[in-house]
Amino acid sequence: MSPASILFIAPAQAVTKIFPRLKEEGFETGLAETLKGALAYIKKNSPTLVFTRPLMPGYSASDLLAEAQGDDAFPPVVIFTDQGSADQAQAFLEKGAKDYWLEPLAWEKIRAALPGDGASQTLPKAQAGAGLNLDIIGKHPAIARVLALAKQVAKSKATVLIAGGSGTGKEMVARYLHAMSDRDTGPFIAINCAALPEHLLESELFGHEKGAFTGAISRKPGRFELADSGTILLDEISEMDLGLQAKLLRVLQEGEMDRVGGTESVKVDVRVLATTNRNLQEWVDQGKFRQDLFFRLNVIPLRLPDLKDRGEDVLLLARYFVDRFCGQYSLPSLDFSQEAVDWLSDYDWPGNVRELQNLMERCVLLAGKGPITPTHFLLDDESWVPPEESEDIPEETARPLVGEAVENMLGGQVITLQEMERIMIMRGLRQTSGNRTQAAELLGISVRTLRNKLNDYRDQGLDIP
């Protein structure tokens, strides 16, 4: 008997992180980006579930749901997206979707969605952090203090408020807390409080009963129920609506909650962690955040320093990321030139560790056999021009203009760095289904820079969506 399978209709980078866990649990995984490919996979493999993005170039989940109409053998379809809306959720549910989720995908939630009530199936219990690298790189006293405090309080049930700028690694510290706790064999569930409107967020957190609202065709467990005996991370807690904050406070104080449309309280045993990139005390003073909830969350405060304040940790992290990406792309090890080291040390890193990670991936793809120089950073400077190769360098010893991984992608042809930049930008837009904010983050540039580059391409007569 062949193993059960799950089909994902999405760009690869949006779903492949969950594949190792699904393999652990005995599932085969399929990936499609077109309706034709999806239907072929469904016909051949009869997947247990289908997860699909709402819209991609040349594909619409509405067309897939239309194919499912009247076909009792068609697998349940779950819509998942990084930018949800109430109107879109209702529209897809009315077209026959089983559910509408917010990214990221988590095994615990997939398990609960399996036909026949996944919670009752004899599947192995979720392992916290499975397949995740929880190494936190750094020797600076500021990060050492954070980790020492996190380790000391990890085994308690005390709520922890993790503050810090965007890209400083708040979720990684939250996962570290979970992995070091007595709940490490329980689930770790994360939800972004800024990504959904209040009523959808309430349903995501606390679940809903069948018939609670239009499209609620069955009971749905919330994130708190899925996190029972484990840990829940409330990301960007400052963006939660004041009305919902009161309901969250009850869960923290009483250990029980009400599903939307429910009449009975549900007991939950959950350790709560929260993150914010704002000064919550200032938001309390401005009336944007409940003071009682702030006090309840701020039992253990952890403040992550900005990367620019971590001294030599910048070079330690840069080396770590370069080694990781060289391994990921099966490329030889790369060294840094002294000019690159000086630049890395002097840059103020507004995007923190996330920006450094993206920049190092770019360098690995562009540096060829190395060494890495500031040229490979593709700096946001209109005066920057690609360096010319010296004619005196013998062809057999000349360093490739692009890395082997990129060269393979281009079929071996040599192009200018401006053209390579354009290819990478367009590839980033395709991989994020045209989402410019996500594409800019993936490329390690600002949205404004991306917009300016696209305007330049239009002025050159290129067809830019």
Helices and strands as residue ranges (DSSP letters): E 5-9, H 12-15, G 16-18, H 19-24, E 28-32, H 35-45, E 49-52, E 55-56, E 59-60, H 61-68, E 77-81, H 86-94, E 99-102, H 107-113, G 118-120, H 141-153, E 160-163, H 170-179, E 188-192, H 198-206, E 207-208, E 220-221, H 223-226, E 231-235, G 237-239, H 242-254, E 256-258, E 265-267, E 271-276, H 280-285, H 291-297, E 300-303, G 307-309, H 313-328, H 338-346, H 352-366, G 374-377, H 404-409, H 417-431, H 436-443, H 447-459
